């Protein structure tokens, strides 16, 4: 199958403002691209790109004074298969974990393992290890948090989500990531496109999505505490410790987001 994924966002800047965008399809999906997924800025400005320390592709610009629109439109091949389920995937002892996974055991800006460790061990200390423990965490977070865009708050952390019991997909991911790390399971935050392919209506508001990956049995697996069911057509944009590492935009001066549109649709044969 093929998926059309893209976005269009408009900003207003009272002065020329440096910005960084993390909006390109992740390099692990580049071979699936049909054509390119170049960012288009209107009015045109010089752009420079680099790969950050997590391997995400980032673009630098100086946004002009006034209105600016940035967009991309990508066509990708996709297997059409739902997220993989491997119930017998085992949890590795910390001393046996590869060094590159250890960073994802540590606390981070939005995932306060120090404040949630006691809670995590009380909730999951007696649960089976491995895949079953990560799924138990997803089940808990899915039932603990009430979803609603009216609950969105950029500064809410995993600890706050635990007590607020409200949030959006990033809050589900942050709490699940933090709880996994407390249980000595490496977990990393993911952002990207996730449409409603294979999901009966009514469908939610199109937006970028957040989920996470847990390291089990020698590889990373996708988990989604928000939806808590295997989904079709995830298109990864970026991975990091939490949302602070993979923000879709960072501005170094005053900016106002004036419009925002995201799409992720299955392209049906004509």
N, C-alpha and C positions, 0 to 999 in steps of 0.2 A: 504494500500500500504506500501511498504518498501523503505527506502532511504539509500543508501551507501554514507557516508560523511567522508572525511578525508583530510589529508595534509601530505606533506613531505617538510622539510626545512633543508638546510645545512648552517652551519656557519663556519667561520674560525676565530680562536682566537690566537693572538700572545703570550698569556700567559694564565694560568688557570684563569677563569673568572666566578664569581658568576652570575647566571641568574635566573629570575622568568618567568615562562610561564603561561598564562591563555588560555588554549586550550582545556580543557575537555568540553564535553556537559554539559549544565547547569543542576543543580539538579532537576529542574522542568520537565526535559525530561528523567530522569534516568529510570523511569518505562517503557519507550518506547524502551530502549536499548535492542537489542538481543545480549546477551553477554556483553563484556566490551569495553571500549574505552581507554584502557591504553596507556599512552605515551611510546614510544620506543625510547631510545637514543642509538646511535651507534657512538663510542664505549660506552659500558655500564658504567654508573657512578651512585653513590648513589643518590637517590631522596627522597625528603621530601615534603609532601603536607599539605596544610592548606586552610581554608575557610576565605576569606577576609571580610571586614566589610559590603560588599554588598551581601554576600552570594555566591560569585563566587569561584570556585575551582582552586587553584593555585599550581604550582609545582616548587620547588626550586632545583637547581643543581649547581655544580661548573663545568662549561664546561672545558674540557681538552685543553691543548695547541694543536694547529693544527686544523684539520677538524673534524666536528661533525655533525651528521644527527639526527634530531628528527622527529618522525612521529606518526600518529594515524590513525586508520581505524575503523569506527563505522558503525553498521547496526542498523537502527531504524524503528520501526513501526510508521506509520503516518496515520492520518485520511484521507488524500488526500483532505481535505476541504480547500478552500481559506481563507484568513484573514477575520475575522468577521467584519461586518458592522452593526452598531447600530445607525441610524440617530437620534433617540430620546434620546440618552445618554446626560445627562445634566451636565453642569459645576457647581461645588459646590462653594459657597462663601468661601473665604479664612478662615474665622473664623469657618467654618464647616468641613474643611479638617482634616483627621486623621494626627496626629503628624508625623508619619513616611513618609508622602508625602511632608512635608514642605521643606526638604532639596532640593527637585527637583523643587522648585520655585526660588531658589537662583542662582546667577551668579556662574560660574565656569571657569576653565582654558581656555576652548575653547568656552564658551557660555557667552559672556559679556552682561548681561541683562542691565547693567547701560548705555552702549553705544548704545543699540538698542531699549530702551524703547520708546523713542519719535517716532522712525520709526514705531514700532509695533502699537502704538496707532493711528498713522495717517493712517496706512494701514487697520487695523482691528477693530478699535474702534467702528465703526458703523455696523459691521457684526453681524449676529445672534450668540448667545453664544452656548456653548456646542460643540457637534460633528461638527456642521456646521462651527464653527470658526476654529477648528483644521483642518478640510478639506480645508477651505479657505487658511490657512497657507501653507498646503501641495501643493495646486494648485499654490500658488504664488511662493514658493521655487522651485517647479518643473520647472516652466517656467522662473524663474529668473537666475538659474545657468545652464551653458552649461557643460555637462559631457565630460570628457576626461582624460585618464590615464596620458597624457602628462601634465595635470594640477595638478597632485598630489603633495602635499607639506605637510609634517608632521606638520609644525608649523602653518598652516593656521587656523584662528579662524572664528567663525560665523560672526563677524564684518567685517573681511577681505573678507569672501565669499560674503557678501552682496555687497561690493564694487568691488571685482574682477569679480564677476558673472561667475566664472569658478570653477571646482572642481571635486571631486569624491564622492562616496556615503557618506563618513564620513562628508564631507562638507555640503551636503544636510541635513543630520541628525542634525549636529550642529546648522545650521541656523534655522531649524524648531523648535528644542528644545528651543533655545534662544527666539524665537518669542512667542512660547507658554508660557514660563515662564513670559515674559513681560506682557502677557495678563492674568496672574494669574491662569494659567493651569499647574499643575505639569507635568513635562515631563522628561523622563530619556532615556539615550542613550543605544542602544543595539548593540551587534555584534554577528555574528554567520555565519552559512552556509545558502546560498540561491541559489539554482540551477535554471535551466531554465525549470523546470517541468511545462508543460502546456503552455509554451511560444513558439510561432512559431519561426523558425530560420529567420535570422541569430542570433546566440547566442553570448553573450559577453565572454570576457576572464574570466575563472574560478578564483575566488578570495573569500576571506572572505567578508562579506557584513555588512553594517551598516544600521540600521533603528531606530525608537524610539517608545516609549510607552507614551501615555497621560492618565492621571487619570480623568475619567469622570464617573458620576453616581455611584460612589462607587467602581470602579475597573479600572484596567489598560487595555488599548486597544492598539493594534499594528497599527502604521501608517508608511508609507514609502514614503517620499517626493521624493526620487530618482526615483522609479518606478511609484508611484502614482496610483497604481491599486492593488487590492487584489491578492496575490500570494500564491502558493501552496508550502508546504514543507520547511518552515523556521525551522532551527534548532538553537536554542539559545545557545550561549556559555557564554556570560556575560552581565551584566547590570551595569551602573554606571552613574555618573553625566555627563561625556563626555568621549572622547577617552583616556584621560590620566588615567582614572580609569580601563580601560579594555584593555590596550595594550596587544597584543598577546605575546610579550616578553619585558622584561626589562633586560638590561645588566649593570653590575657594573664594567666596564672596556671596552677596545676596542674590538669590534667584527665586522665582516663583513658577511652579509647575501649573500651567494654565489649562492643559488638556492632556488626556491619557487614554490610549486605546490599544488593546492587545487582541490578537486573534490566533487561534490554533484549530485548524479545520482539516478534516480528511478530504483529499482531492479524489473525487469519484471519477472513474473512467467515462469518457464521453463516447 
